[in-house]
Amino acid sequence: MLFMQTGQLNLQPGGQARKQQAVSTMNVNLSALVTDNVSELLLKILEFTHNRHKILAENINNLHSAGFVPKDLAVEEFADAMDVAIGEHEHSRRLMLRDTENVKFGYNGAFKAKPVVDKYAKQLFENDINGYLELQKKKLAENLLNYRVASKLLRQKQTVTRTANS
């Protein structure tokens, strides 16, 4: 499974800036990159990690906002949906994306992941602010790793596809 729960990673100095740079590339027309089922799945992962980065950054930026409640995207739900889609692709060579409670797939490659309250982060936020910040940094690092892996795989796949078509 591409989505890794690292827990051991520490955000390296400059990691936040690198993530911002990587995420800013999401403004391109991603649908133009879809050449097959695997590319489409990798693009979904890139979009998910891009959106998750925004949510996690808000968790840090809104730390002192009144009534703030930490949120996250439903990572396990998304990973399970990707696992099912990969299984379907392996079995029948078609892509079947199934909605979950918090992850909805639409037409023409559209999908939405609804932010949910992060109960564990909320508990840390209320009782151990340093632990809360460490958790957010670990999640950002994990998310960055997932983004980089999907990005590299997609680039490699596009290179192989272009080479094969030449």
N, C-alpha and C positions, 0 to 999 in steps of 0.2 A: 504494500500500500504506500502510495506516495506521501500521504500526510503523516508526518512524524511528530510524535509527542516527545520532545527532547527533554525538557525539564532540567537537564544538566547544563545547558548552554548559558553562558553569560553574554550579555550584549557587549560587544567590543566597542571601544571608543570609535566614534565615527560610524557605527552601525546604523544609527538613525538616519544620518545624512545619506548613506548608501541606499537605504530603503526608499527614501524620498526620491532619489534619482531614478531608481528602478521602477517605482510606481508611476512616476510621471510619464513613462512610455505608454501607459494604458490609454492615452488619448488617440491613438492611431485606430484605423478601421480594422478591428480584429477579425471581422467576418471574412475579409479578403485573404486571411491566412489559412482558413479552413480548407484543407485539401482532402481530408478523410476523417474517419471516426476518432482516431487517436489524436489528431490535431485539435479536433473540436473539444475533446476531453481536457487536453492540456490548456486550451484557452479558457475553459470553465474554471480550471484550477487557478490560472493567472487572475481571472476576474474575481474569484472568491478571495484570494489572498490580498488583492488590491483593496477590496471592500473591507476585509477584516483589519487590514492595517489602519484604515481610517477610523474604525470603531475603537481599536486599541489605543490609538493616539488620542482620541477623545477621552478615553478613560484616564489618561494622564493629564491632559489639558484642562479637564473639568473638575479636577481634584478638589478645588475649593468652592465649587458652585453649590449653591443651596439646593437641597433636594436631589443631588446627584446620586445615580445608581449605576454601578458598572455593568457594562453589557459586553457581549461577544457574539460572534456568529456560531451557529450550531455545527461545530467542526465535525463531530462524530456523525451527525446526520448527513452532512455533505460527503464525508469520506465513504460512508455506507452506500450512498447514492452512486458515487463514482465506482465503487466495487461492483455493484449490481450492473452498471452500464458496461464495465469492462468484461464482466462475465457474459453478458448478452453479446457483446462484440466478438468475444472468443468463440462462443457457441454458434452464432448465426451470421456473423459479419455485418450486423446492423447495430445501430446505436439506439438504445431505448433508455431514455432518461425519465425516471419516475419521480414525481413530486413526493416530498415528505412534509411534515407539519410546518417546518420553517424554511424549506428550500423548494422553490417552485420554478419549473422550467416552462418556457413559453415557445412561441413560434419564432422562426428565423434566428435561432440561437440565443434568444433572450432568456435570462433567468434572474431570479431574485432570491436573496438570502435575507431573511428577517432577523434583525438583532434580537437577542433574548437576554434577560437578566442573568448575569453570571453570579450565581448564589454563593459560590466559594469566594470569589473576589469581593463580593459585598460583605461577607463575614470578615474577611481580612481587612477591608477598608474601614470597617467599624471598630475593629479591635487591634489591628497591627498595621499601621500605615506603611512602615518600612517593608514588611512582608508583602503587602499589597503592591507596592512599587516594584519589588523584585519579581513578583508574579507577572506583572505587566511587561517587564523587560524580557523575561523568559518567553512569554507568548509572542512578543514582537520578534525575538530572535528565531523562534520556531517557525513563525510565519514567513520571515525573510528566507529561511532555508527552503521552505516549501516553494516559495516564489522562484528562487534561483534555480532549483532543480527543474521545475516545470518549464521555466524560460530556456534553460540550456537544452533540455530534451526537445522542445519545440524548434529551437534554432537548428539543432542537429538533424531533426526530422526534415525541416525545410531544405537544408543543405543536401541531404540525401535525395530528396524528391527532385530538386533542381538538377542534380548530377545525373540522376536516372533519366530525366527527360531531355538531357542534352545530347 
